[in-house]
Amino acid sequence: MEYETINLKNKLSKFSELWSPRVIAEMNDYQFKLAKGDVYR
């Protein structure tokens, strides 16, 4: 089985909504999700 590297910066650039998780990969019965958030410092 071959694995493919996921470029998180590229995936984040494909959407702009905050707190709206998107599926970026799937493996077996699992979904890997990524969401943008607001960080206050």
mmCIF entry with sequence, helices, sheets and N, C-alpha, C, O atoms, coordinates in Angstrom:
data_MODEL
# 
_entry.id   MODEL 
# 
_entity.id                         1 
_entity.type                       polymer 
_entity.pdbx_number_of_molecules   1 
# 
_entity_poly.entity_id                      1 
_entity_poly.type                           'polypeptide(L)' 
_entity_poly.nstd_linkage                   no 
_entity_poly.nstd_monomer                   no 
_entity_poly.pdbx_seq_one_letter_code       MEYETINLKNKLSKFSELWSPRVIAEMNDYQFKLAKGDVYR 
_entity_poly.pdbx_seq_one_letter_code_can   MEYETINLKNKLSKFSELWSPRVIAEMNDYQFKLAKGDVYR 
_entity_poly.pdbx_strand_id                 A 
# 
loop_
_entity_poly_seq.entity_id 
_entity_poly_seq.num 
_entity_poly_seq.mon_id 
_entity_poly_seq.hetero 
1 1  MET n 
1 2  GLU n 
1 3  TYR n 
1 4  GLU n 
1 5  THR n 
1 6  ILE n 
1 7  ASN n 
1 8  LEU n 
1 9  LYS n 
1 10 ASN n 
1 11 LYS n 
1 12 LEU n 
1 13 SER n 
1 14 LYS n 
1 15 PHE n 
1 16 SER n 
1 17 GLU n 
1 18 LEU n 
1 19 TRP n 
1 20 SER n 
1 21 PRO n 
1 22 ARG n 
1 23 VAL n 
1 24 ILE n 
1 25 ALA n 
1 26 GLU n 
1 27 MET n 
1 28 ASN n 
1 29 ASP n 
1 30 TYR n 
1 31 GLN n 
1 32 PHE n 
1 33 LYS n 
1 34 LEU n 
1 35 ALA n 
1 36 LYS n 
1 37 GLY n 
1 38 ASP n 
1 39 VAL n 
1 40 TYR n 
1 41 ARG n 
# 
_struct_asym.id          A 
_struct_asym.entity_id   1 
# 
_struct_conf.conf_type_id            HELX_P 
_struct_conf.id                      HELX_P1 
_struct_conf.pdbx_PDB_helix_id       AA1 
_struct_conf.beg_label_comp_id       LEU 
_struct_conf.beg_label_asym_id       A 
_struct_conf.beg_label_seq_id        8 
_struct_conf.pdbx_beg_PDB_ins_code   ? 
_struct_conf.end_label_comp_id       LEU 
_struct_conf.end_label_asym_id       A 
_struct_conf.end_label_seq_id        12 
_struct_conf.pdbx_end_PDB_ins_code   ? 
_struct_conf.beg_auth_comp_id        LEU 
_struct_conf.beg_auth_asym_id        A 
_struct_conf.beg_auth_seq_id         8 
_struct_conf.end_auth_comp_id        LEU 
_struct_conf.end_auth_asym_id        A 
_struct_conf.end_auth_seq_id         12 
_struct_conf.pdbx_PDB_helix_class    1 
_struct_conf.details                 ? 
_struct_conf.pdbx_PDB_helix_length   5 
# 
_struct_conf_type.id          HELX_P 
_struct_conf_type.criteria    ? 
_struct_conf_type.reference   ? 
# 
_struct_sheet.id               AA1 
_struct_sheet.type             ? 
_struct_sheet.number_strands   2 
_struct_sheet.details          ? 
# 
_struct_sheet_order.sheet_id     AA1 
_struct_sheet_order.range_id_1   1 
_struct_sheet_order.range_id_2   2 
_struct_sheet_order.offset       ? 
_struct_sheet_order.sense        anti-parallel 
# 
loop_
_struct_sheet_range.sheet_id 
_struct_sheet_range.id 
_struct_sheet_range.beg_label_comp_id 
_struct_sheet_range.beg_label_asym_id 
_struct_sheet_range.beg_label_seq_id 
_struct_sheet_range.pdbx_beg_PDB_ins_code 
_struct_sheet_range.end_label_comp_id 
_struct_sheet_range.end_label_asym_id 
_struct_sheet_range.end_label_seq_id 
_struct_sheet_range.pdbx_end_PDB_ins_code 
_struct_sheet_range.beg_auth_comp_id 
_struct_sheet_range.beg_auth_asym_id 
_struct_sheet_range.beg_auth_seq_id 
_struct_sheet_range.end_auth_comp_id 
_struct_sheet_range.end_auth_asym_id 
_struct_sheet_range.end_auth_seq_id 
AA1 1 ARG A 22 ? MET A 27 ? ARG A 22 MET A 27 
AA1 2 TYR A 30 ? LEU A 34 ? TYR A 30 LEU A 34 
# 
loop_
_atom_site.group_PDB 
_atom_site.id 
_atom_site.type_symbol 
_atom_site.label_atom_id 
_atom_site.label_alt_id 
_atom_site.label_comp_id 
_atom_site.label_asym_id 
_atom_site.label_entity_id 
_atom_site.label_seq_id 
_atom_site.pdbx_PDB_ins_code 
_atom_site.Cartn_x 
_atom_site.Cartn_y 
_atom_site.Cartn_z 
_atom_site.occupancy 
_atom_site.B_iso_or_equiv 
_atom_site.pdbx_formal_charge 
_atom_site.auth_seq_id 
_atom_site.auth_comp_id 
_atom_site.auth_asym_id 
_atom_site.auth_atom_id 
_atom_site.pdbx_PDB_model_num 
ATOM 1   N N  . MET A 1 1  ? 0.849   -1.186 0.000  1.00 0.00 ? 1  MET A N  1 
ATOM 2   C CA . MET A 1 1  ? 0.000   0.000  0.000  1.00 0.00 ? 1  MET A CA 1 
ATOM 3   C C  . MET A 1 1  ? 0.887   1.239  0.000  1.00 0.00 ? 1  MET A C  1 
ATOM 4   O O  . MET A 1 1  ? 1.823   1.336  0.794  1.00 0.00 ? 1  MET A O  1 
ATOM 5   N N  . GLU A 1 2  ? 0.597   2.179  -0.882 1.00 0.00 ? 2  GLU A N  1 
ATOM 6   C CA . GLU A 1 2  ? 1.354   3.423  -0.941 1.00 0.00 ? 2  GLU A CA 1 
ATOM 7   C C  . GLU A 1 2  ? 0.631   4.523  -0.188 1.00 0.00 ? 2  GLU A C  1 
ATOM 8   O O  . GLU A 1 2  ? -0.596  4.615  -0.223 1.00 0.00 ? 2  GLU A O  1 
ATOM 9   N N  . TYR A 1 3  ? 1.407   5.357  0.495  1.00 0.00 ? 3  TYR A N  1 
ATOM 10  C CA . TYR A 1 3  ? 0.847   6.487  1.226  1.00 0.00 ? 3  TYR A CA 1 
ATOM 11  C C  . TYR A 1 3  ? 1.190   7.776  0.497  1.00 0.00 ? 3  TYR A C  1 
ATOM 12  O O  . TYR A 1 3  ? 2.252   7.898  -0.113 1.00 0.00 ? 3  TYR A O  1 
ATOM 13  N N  . GLU A 1 4  ? 0.280   8.728  0.571  1.00 0.00 ? 4  GLU A N  1 
ATOM 14  C CA . GLU A 1 4  ? 0.477   10.010 -0.073 1.00 0.00 ? 4  GLU A CA 1 
ATOM 15  C C  . GLU A 1 4  ? 0.530   11.104 0.992  1.00 0.00 ? 4  GLU A C  1 
ATOM 16  O O  . GLU A 1 4  ? -0.327  11.163 1.874  1.00 0.00 ? 4  GLU A O  1 
ATOM 17  N N  . THR A 1 5  ? 1.526   11.954 0.905  1.00 0.00 ? 5  THR A N  1 
ATOM 18  C CA . THR A 1 5  ? 1.662   13.064 1.838  1.00 0.00 ? 5  THR A CA 1 
ATOM 19  C C  . THR A 1 5  ? 0.574   14.104 1.578  1.00 0.00 ? 5  THR A C  1 
ATOM 20  O O  . THR A 1 5  ? 0.271   14.418 0.427  1.00 0.00 ? 5  THR A O  1 
ATOM 21  N N  . ILE A 1 6  ? -0.010  14.634 2.651  1.00 0.00 ? 6  ILE A N  1 
ATOM 22  C CA . ILE A 1 6  ? -1.051  15.661 2.521  1.00 0.00 ? 6  ILE A CA 1 
ATOM 23  C C  . ILE A 1 6  ? -0.434  17.019 2.834  1.00 0.00 ? 6  ILE A C  1 
ATOM 24  O O  . ILE A 1 6  ? 0.129   17.215 3.911  1.00 0.00 ? 6  ILE A O  1 
ATOM 25  N N  . ASN A 1 7  ? -0.538  17.944 1.904  1.00 0.00 ? 7  ASN A N  1 
ATOM 26  C CA . ASN A 1 7  ? -0.033  19.301 2.086  1.00 0.00 ? 7  ASN A CA 1 
ATOM 27  C C  . ASN A 1 7  ? -1.131  20.116 2.776  1.00 0.00 ? 7  ASN A C  1 
ATOM 28  O O  . ASN A 1 7  ? -2.088  20.543 2.130  1.00 0.00 ? 7  ASN A O  1 
ATOM 29  N N  . LEU A 1 8  ? -0.991  20.331 4.092  1.00 0.00 ? 8  LEU A N  1 
ATOM 30  C CA . LEU A 1 8  ? -2.036  21.018 4.857  1.00 0.00 ? 8  LEU A CA 1 
ATOM 31  C C  . LEU A 1 8  ? -2.217  22.470 4.425  1.00 0.00 ? 8  LEU A C  1 
ATOM 32  O O  . LEU A 1 8  ? -3.342  22.969 4.400  1.00 0.00 ? 8  LEU A O  1 
ATOM 33  N N  . LYS A 1 9  ? -1.131  23.151 4.086  1.00 0.00 ? 9  LYS A N  1 
ATOM 34  C CA . LYS A 1 9  ? -1.230  24.540 3.623  1.00 0.00 ? 9  LYS A CA 1 
ATOM 35  C C  . LYS A 1 9  ? -2.076  24.619 2.351  1.00 0.00 ? 9  LYS A C  1 
ATOM 36  O O  . LYS A 1 9  ? -2.907  25.516 2.206  1.00 0.00 ? 9  LYS A O  1 
ATOM 37  N N  . ASN A 1 10 ? -1.862  23.691 1.445  1.00 0.00 ? 10 ASN A N  1 
ATOM 38  C CA . ASN A 1 10 ? -2.635  23.636 0.203  1.00 0.00 ? 10 ASN A CA 1 
ATOM 39  C C  . ASN A 1 10 ? -4.107  23.344 0.493  1.00 0.00 ? 10 ASN A C  1 
ATOM 40  O O  . ASN A 1 10 ? -4.989  23.982 -0.082 1.00 0.00 ? 10 ASN A O  1 
ATOM 41  N N  . LYS A 1 11 ? -4.374  22.399 1.364  1.00 0.00 ? 11 LYS A N  1 
ATOM 42  C CA . LYS A 1 11 ? -5.766  22.054 1.700  1.00 0.00 ? 11 LYS A CA 1 
ATOM 43  C C  . LYS A 1 11 ? -6.482  23.224 2.368  1.00 0.00 ? 11 LYS A C  1 
ATOM 44  O O  . LYS A 1 11 ? -7.649  23.477 2.069  1.00 0.00 ? 11 LYS A O  1 
ATOM 45  N N  . LEU A 1 12 ? -5.798  23.950 3.277  1.00 0.00 ? 12 LEU A N  1 
ATOM 46  C CA . LEU A 1 12 ? -6.409  25.095 3.955  1.00 0.00 ? 12 LEU A CA 1 
ATOM 47  C C  . LEU A 1 12 ? -6.723  26.233 2.980  1.00 0.00 ? 12 LEU A C  1 
ATOM 48  O O  . LEU A 1 12 ? -7.659  26.999 3.207  1.00 0.00 ? 12 LEU A O  1 
ATOM 49  N N  . SER A 1 13 ? -5.956  26.349 1.909  1.00 0.00 ? 13 SER A N  1 
ATOM 50  C CA . SER A 1 13 ? -6.182  27.428 0.951  1.00 0.00 ? 13 SER A CA 1 
ATOM 51  C C  . SER A 1 13 ? -7.424  27.193 0.082  1.00 0.00 ? 13 SER A C  1 
ATOM 52  O O  . SER A 1 13 ? -7.863  28.099 -0.626 1.00 0.00 ? 13 SER A O  1 
ATOM 53  N N  . LYS A 1 14 ? -7.982  26.000 0.131  1.00 0.00 ? 14 LYS A N  1 
ATOM 54  C CA . LYS A 1 14 ? -9.135  25.666 -0.719 1.00 0.00 ? 14 LYS A CA 1 
ATOM 55  C C  . LYS A 1 14 ? -10.482 26.094 -0.138 1.00 0.00 ? 14 LYS A C  1 
ATOM 56  O O  . LYS A 1 14 ? -11.505 25.993 -0.814 1.00 0.00 ? 14 LYS A O  1 
ATOM 57  N N  . PHE A 1 15 ? -10.491 26.573 1.117  1.00 0.00 ? 15 PHE A N  1 
ATOM 58  C CA . PHE A 1 15 ? -11.733 27.073 1.702  1.00 0.00 ? 15 PHE A CA 1 
ATOM 59  C C  . PHE A 1 15 ? -11.430 28.213 2.669  1.00 0.00 ? 15 PHE A C  1 
ATOM 60  O O  . PHE A 1 15 ? -10.313 28.333 3.171  1.00 0.00 ? 15 PHE A O  1 
ATOM 61  N N  . SER A 1 16 ? -12.447 29.056 2.927  1.00 0.00 ? 16 SER A N  1 
ATOM 62  C CA . SER A 1 16 ? -12.210 30.225 3.777  1.00 0.00 ? 16 SER A CA 1 
ATOM 63  C C  . SER A 1 16 ? -13.123 30.283 4.997  1.00 0.00 ? 16 SER A C  1 
ATOM 64  O O  . SER A 1 16 ? -12.896 31.111 5.880  1.00 0.00 ? 16 SER A O  1 
ATOM 65  N N  . GLU A 1 17 ? -14.131 29.447 5.077  1.00 0.00 ? 17 GLU A N  1 
ATOM 66  C CA . GLU A 1 17 ? -15.063 29.482 6.198  1.00 0.00 ? 17 GLU A CA 1 
ATOM 67  C C  . GLU A 1 17 ? -14.390 29.006 7.487  1.00 0.00 ? 17 GLU A C  1 
ATOM 68  O O  . GLU A 1 17 ? -13.653 28.020 7.488  1.00 0.00 ? 17 GLU A O  1 
ATOM 69  N N  . LEU A 1 18 ? -14.652 29.715 8.574  1.00 0.00 ? 18 LEU A N  1 
ATOM 70  C CA . LEU A 1 18 ? -14.130 29.321 9.874  1.00 0.00 ? 18 LEU A CA 1 
ATOM 71  C C  . LEU A 1 18 ? -15.029 28.271 10.515 1.00 0.00 ? 18 LEU A C  1 
ATOM 72  O O  . LEU A 1 18 ? -16.244 28.277 10.317 1.00 0.00 ? 18 LEU A O  1 
ATOM 73  N N  . TRP A 1 19 ? -14.426 27.375 11.279 1.00 0.00 ? 19 TRP A N  1 
ATOM 74  C CA . TRP A 1 19 ? -15.144 26.358 12.052 1.00 0.00 ? 19 TRP A CA 1 
ATOM 75  C C  . TRP A 1 19 ? -16.084 25.512 11.192 1.00 0.00 ? 19 TRP A C  1 
ATOM 76  O O  . TRP A 1 19 ? -17.175 25.147 11.629 1.00 0.00 ? 19 TRP A O  1 
ATOM 77  N N  . SER A 1 20 ? -15.660 25.210 9.988  1.00 0.00 ? 20 SER A N  1 
ATOM 78  C CA . SER A 1 20 ? -16.441 24.372 9.077  1.00 0.00 ? 20 SER A CA 1 
ATOM 79  C C  . SER A 1 20 ? -15.531 23.232 8.590  1.00 0.00 ? 20 SER A C  1 
ATOM 80  O O  . SER A 1 20 ? -14.909 23.351 7.534  1.00 0.00 ? 20 SER A O  1 
ATOM 81  N N  . PRO A 1 21 ? -15.450 22.134 9.349  1.00 0.00 ? 21 PRO A N  1 
ATOM 82  C CA . PRO A 1 21 ? -14.521 21.055 9.014  1.00 0.00 ? 21 PRO A CA 1 
ATOM 83  C C  . PRO A 1 21 ? -14.748 20.482 7.608  1.00 0.00 ? 21 PRO A C  1 
ATOM 84  O O  . PRO A 1 21 ? -15.883 20.314 7.164  1.00 0.00 ? 21 PRO A O  1 
ATOM 85  N N  . ARG A 1 22 ? -13.649 20.192 6.931  1.00 0.00 ? 22 ARG A N  1 
ATOM 86  C CA . ARG A 1 22 ? -13.678 19.591 5.597  1.00 0.00 ? 22 ARG A CA 1 
ATOM 87  C C  . ARG A 1 22 ? -12.892 18.285 5.630  1.00 0.00 ? 22 ARG A C  1 
ATOM 88  O O  . ARG A 1 22 ? -11.868 18.191 6.306  1.00 0.00 ? 22 ARG A O  1 
ATOM 89  N N  . VAL A 1 23 ? -13.364 17.287 4.907  1.00 0.00 ? 23 VAL A N  1 
ATOM 90  C CA . VAL A 1 23 ? -12.660 16.016 4.796  1.00 0.00 ? 23 VAL A CA 1 
ATOM 91  C C  . VAL A 1 23 ? -11.474 16.211 3.854  1.00 0.00 ? 23 VAL A C  1 
ATOM 92  O O  . VAL A 1 23 ? -11.647 16.636 2.712  1.00 0.00 ? 23 VAL A O  1 
ATOM 93  N N  . ILE A 1 24 ? -10.262 15.897 4.336  1.00 0.00 ? 24 ILE A N  1 
ATOM 94  C CA . ILE A 1 24 ? -9.080  16.049 3.490  1.00 0.00 ? 24 ILE A CA 1 
ATOM 95  C C  . ILE A 1 24 ? -8.502  14.704 3.069  1.00 0.00 ? 24 ILE A C  1 
ATOM 96  O O  . ILE A 1 24 ? -7.684  14.634 2.152  1.00 0.00 ? 24 ILE A O  1 
ATOM 97  N N  . ALA A 1 25 ? -8.931  13.625 3.747  1.00 0.00 ? 25 ALA A N  1 
ATOM 98  C CA . ALA A 1 25 ? -8.459  12.287 3.395  1.00 0.00 ? 25 ALA A CA 1 
ATOM 99  C C  . ALA A 1 25 ? -9.373  11.250 4.022  1.00 0.00 ? 25 ALA A C  1 
ATOM 100 O O  . ALA A 1 25 ? -10.066 11.520 5.003  1.00 0.00 ? 25 ALA A O  1 
ATOM 101 N N  . GLU A 1 26 ? -9.364  10.051 3.435  1.00 0.00 ? 26 GLU A N  1 
ATOM 102 C CA . GLU A 1 26 ? -10.125 8.929  3.973  1.00 0.00 ? 26 GLU A CA 1 
ATOM 103 C C  . GLU A 1 26 ? -9.257  7.683  3.945  1.00 0.00 ? 26 GLU A C  1 
ATOM 104 O O  . GLU A 1 26 ? -8.488  7.466  3.009  1.00 0.00 ? 26 GLU A O  1 
ATOM 105 N N  . MET A 1 27 ? -9.392  6.865  4.990  1.00 0.00 ? 27 MET A N  1 
ATOM 106 C CA . MET A 1 27 ? -8.674  5.601  5.061  1.00 0.00 ? 27 MET A CA 1 
ATOM 107 C C  . MET A 1 27 ? -9.554  4.604  5.795  1.00 0.00 ? 27 MET A C  1 
ATOM 108 O O  . MET A 1 27 ? -9.979  4.851  6.923  1.00 0.00 ? 27 MET A O  1 
ATOM 109 N N  . ASN A 1 28 ? -9.818  3.501  5.165  1.00 0.00 ? 28 ASN A N  1 
ATOM 110 C CA . ASN A 1 28 ? -10.728 2.498  5.702  1.00 0.00 ? 28 ASN A CA 1 
ATOM 111 C C  . ASN A 1 28 ? -12.061 3.179  6.034  1.00 0.00 ? 28 ASN A C  1 
ATOM 112 O O  . ASN A 1 28 ? -12.682 3.760  5.144  1.00 0.00 ? 28 ASN A O  1 
ATOM 113 N N  . ASP A 1 29 ? -12.501 3.124  7.256  1.00 0.00 ? 29 ASP A N  1 
ATOM 114 C CA . ASP A 1 29 ? -13.762 3.766  7.640  1.00 0.00 ? 29 ASP A CA 1 
ATOM 115 C C  . ASP A 1 29 ? -13.540 5.098  8.353  1.00 0.00 ? 29 ASP A C  1 
ATOM 116 O O  . ASP A 1 29 ? -14.445 5.605  9.017  1.00 0.00 ? 29 ASP A O  1 
ATOM 117 N N  . TYR A 1 30 ? -12.342 5.666  8.219  1.00 0.00 ? 30 TYR A N  1 
ATOM 118 C CA . TYR A 1 30 ? -12.001 6.905  8.915  1.00 0.00 ? 30 TYR A CA 1 
ATOM 119 C C  . TYR A 1 30 ? -11.935 8.077  7.947  1.00 0.00 ? 30 TYR A C  1 
ATOM 120 O O  . TYR A 1 30 ? -11.498 7.937  6.804  1.00 0.00 ? 30 TYR A O  1 
ATOM 121 N N  . GLN A 1 31 ? -12.377 9.234  8.426  1.00 0.00 ? 31 GLN A N  1 
ATOM 122 C CA . GLN A 1 31 ? -12.240 10.474 7.670  1.00 0.00 ? 31 GLN A CA 1 
ATOM 123 C C  . GLN A 1 31 ? -11.326 11.406 8.460  1.00 0.00 ? 31 GLN A C  1 
ATOM 124 O O  . GLN A 1 31 ? -11.461 11.541 9.676  1.00 0.00 ? 31 GLN A O  1 
ATOM 125 N N  . PHE A 1 32 ? -10.405 12.041 7.764  1.00 0.00 ? 32 PHE A N  1 
ATOM 126 C CA . PHE A 1 32 ? -9.503  13.007 8.376  1.00 0.00 ? 32 PHE A CA 1 
ATOM 127 C C  . PHE A 1 32 ? -9.994  14.382 7.976  1.00 0.00 ? 32 PHE A C  1 
ATOM 128 O O  . PHE A 1 32 ? -10.096 14.695 6.790  1.00 0.00 ? 32 PHE A O  1 
ATOM 129 N N  . LYS A 1 33 ? -10.302 15.216 8.985  1.00 0.00 ? 33 LYS A N  1 
ATOM 130 C CA . LYS A 1 33 ? -10.908 16.516 8.726  1.00 0.00 ? 33 LYS A CA 1 
ATOM 131 C C  . LYS A 1 33 ? -9.980  17.641 9.163  1.00 0.00 ? 33 LYS A C  1 
ATOM 132 O O  . LYS A 1 33 ? -9.159  17.487 10.067 1.00 0.00 ? 33 LYS A O  1 
ATOM 133 N N  . LEU A 1 34 ? -10.137 18.777 8.492  1.00 0.00 ? 34 LEU A N  1 
ATOM 134 C CA . LEU A 1 34 ? -9.349  19.967 8.766  1.00 0.00 ? 34 LEU A CA 1 
ATOM 135 C C  . LEU A 1 34 ? -10.303 21.144 8.836  1.00 0.00 ? 34 LEU A C  1 
ATOM 136 O O  . LEU A 1 34 ? -11.225 21.247 8.027  1.00 0.00 ? 34 LEU A O  1 
ATOM 137 N N  . ALA A 1 35 ? -10.086 22.042 9.809  1.00 0.00 ? 35 ALA A N  1 
ATOM 138 C CA . ALA A 1 35 ? -10.941 23.215 9.944  1.00 0.00 ? 35 ALA A CA 1 
ATOM 139 C C  . ALA A 1 35 ? -10.075 24.434 10.244 1.00 0.00 ? 35 ALA A C  1 
ATOM 140 O O  . ALA A 1 35 ? -9.023  24.324 10.873 1.00 0.00 ? 35 ALA A O  1 
ATOM 141 N N  . LYS A 1 36 ? -10.529 25.583 9.790  1.00 0.00 ? 36 LYS A N  1 
ATOM 142 C CA . LYS A 1 36 ? -9.849  26.837 10.101 1.00 0.00 ? 36 LYS A CA 1 
ATOM 143 C C  . LYS A 1 36 ? -10.471 27.406 11.367 1.00 0.00 ? 36 LYS A C  1 
ATOM 144 O O  . LYS A 1 36 ? -11.671 27.264 11.602 1.00 0.00 ? 36 LYS A O  1 
ATOM 145 N N  . GLY A 1 37 ? -9.650  28.045 12.170 1.00 0.00 ? 37 GLY A N  1 
ATOM 146 C CA . GLY A 1 37 ? -10.131 28.663 13.395 1.00 0.00 ? 37 GLY A CA 1 
ATOM 147 C C  . GLY A 1 37 ? -9.526  30.036 13.567 1.00 0.00 ? 37 GLY A C  1 
ATOM 148 O O  . GLY A 1 37 ? -8.578  30.401 12.873 1.00 0.00 ? 37 GLY A O  1 
ATOM 149 N N  . ASP A 1 38 ? -10.068 30.780 14.477 1.00 0.00 ? 38 ASP A N  1 
ATOM 150 C CA . ASP A 1 38 ? -9.575  32.109 14.799 1.00 0.00 ? 38 ASP A CA 1 
ATOM 151 C C  . ASP A 1 38 ? -8.754  32.007 16.072 1.00 0.00 ? 38 ASP A C  1 
ATOM 152 O O  . ASP A 1 38 ? -9.229  31.473 17.075 1.00 0.00 ? 38 ASP A O  1 
ATOM 153 N N  . VAL A 1 39 ? -7.536  32.508 16.045 1.00 0.00 ? 39 VAL A N  1 
ATOM 154 C CA . VAL A 1 39 ? -6.665  32.431 17.209 1.00 0.00 ? 39 VAL A CA 1 
ATOM 155 C C  . VAL A 1 39 ? -6.435  33.850 17.726 1.00 0.00 ? 39 VAL A C  1 
ATOM 156 O O  . VAL A 1 39 ? -5.955  34.727 17.008 1.00 0.00 ? 39 VAL A O  1 
ATOM 157 N N  . TYR A 1 40 ? -6.790  34.045 18.981 1.00 0.00 ? 40 TYR A N  1 
ATOM 158 C CA . TYR A 1 40 ? -6.579  35.340 19.630 1.00 0.00 ? 40 TYR A CA 1 
ATOM 159 C C  . TYR A 1 40 ? -5.420  35.206 20.596 1.00 0.00 ? 40 TYR A C  1 
ATOM 160 O O  . TYR A 1 40 ? -5.390  34.287 21.415 1.00 0.00 ? 40 TYR A O  1 
ATOM 161 N N  . ARG A 1 41 ? -4.460  36.124 20.504 1.00 0.00 ? 41 ARG A N  1 
ATOM 162 C CA . ARG A 1 41 ? -3.294  36.062 21.406 1.00 0.00 ? 41 ARG A CA 1 
ATOM 163 C C  . ARG A 1 41 ? -3.152  37.329 22.161 1.00 0.00 ? 41 ARG A C  1 
ATOM 164 O O  . ARG A 1 41 ? -2.232  37.468 22.967 1.00 0.00 ? 41 ARG A O  1 
# 
